[in-house]
Every structure is written in structure tokens, then in C-alpha cells.
Amino acid sequence: MATKLLWLSLLILNLLLHTSSTVGSETAATDFIKSSCKETRYQVACVKTLSGYGSKIGKSEQALTSAALSASVSKIVSCVSSLKEMEKAKELKARELKAVRDCIENMNYSVDSLNRSVKELDLLGNPKGKDSRLHVSNVQSWVSAAITDQDTCIGSITDASFKSSIKHKLLDASHVTTNALALVNRLASNYHTQTP
């Protein structure tokens, strides 16, 4: 009986220690996300978007940046789905239909650029030499291109009533991508200051 009690006590102690360390690491990740998001334009959206990735991010700048890019892709894909639903609407005027199709095309370009960025970010190795700076520079360029494509999409929809039905979603995606670029730039500063 004493052996069972000892075993049970050790099991409970182990669970308590594991729970405590998990809570501690989650708190550290949350603090890291909040601190990092202070450097973005849309801080509340940044924290809200990245909080779900806390366990993957930990305190890694690269994981944080990768999560921000992945979140951006997810938001844009959702926008494209909404735009495709709008494209099917029979009440659209010819110019509205063209705007939606142009917007879908631009948002797809944006997704492509961001997916390339995520893959390029994965190429970063431990040494912060010339190749790493090139990879980070490519990521910066592609995320900037993604933002341009999103801005083109938002600007192409000019009809006020039509724009209001999708504008919020498009702006939300744009804000998340703008935040991702800020985090990419933050990561890049670590690589550009290193000597090869």
C-alpha cells in the first residue's frame, strides 16, 4: 500500500511539475509575442493573430516570423474564398465582376509571394552569413510584393456598397500581412548586422 501511495505521490508531483513548466513556457511565449508585436503597426491584431501559435513560437524570432507569414496566408486564402463566393453572385454588374476577378488574381499572387517567403525563411541556417542575409532579403521583397498585391485588390473595388461587404476582411488580411513584414524586418536586422 505504501508503495502505491509513493507511486501515486510521484505521479501527482510529476504532473504538477510538468503543468508548471508548460504554463511557464506558455507565459514566456505570450510575453515574447506581446513584446515583439510592439514593433508592428497593428499591435492588437498582431497579438491576437499570433497567440494561437505560442507553443510553436516559444521565444524564437524565426518561428515568430514564420507564424506571422502563415497567419497572413490563412487570412488571404479566406478572403479569396469570400471573393469567389461574390464572383458567383448573379446581381453583380459587369465592372464589379471584373473587379472581383482582378482582386482574386491579386490575392492569389499575394498568397504565392507569402508561400515563397515561408519556404525561403525555412532555408535560414544557424550561421548568420551572406546566404542567410540573402534569404532574409528575399523574404522582405516577397512580403512587400504581397502587400502591394493586396493594396491593388482593395483599390480595385470602388463601388461603395459592394466594397463594404468585403472591405473589412480584406483590410484585416492586409493588417496581418503588414504586421508580418514588420516582424520580417525585425528578424532581418539580426542578420544584416552580422558579418559573414
DAJORA-V890663 format. One record per helix or strand of 2 or more residues. SS is the DSSP state (a for helix, b for strand). FROM is the first residue (numbers start at 1). TO is the last residue. Records with the same first field share a line. If there is no record, write none. Layout:
SS->FROM-TO / FROM-TO
//
This chain:
a->2-37 / 43-51 / 54-57 / 61-87 / 94-122 / 130-156 / 160-192
//
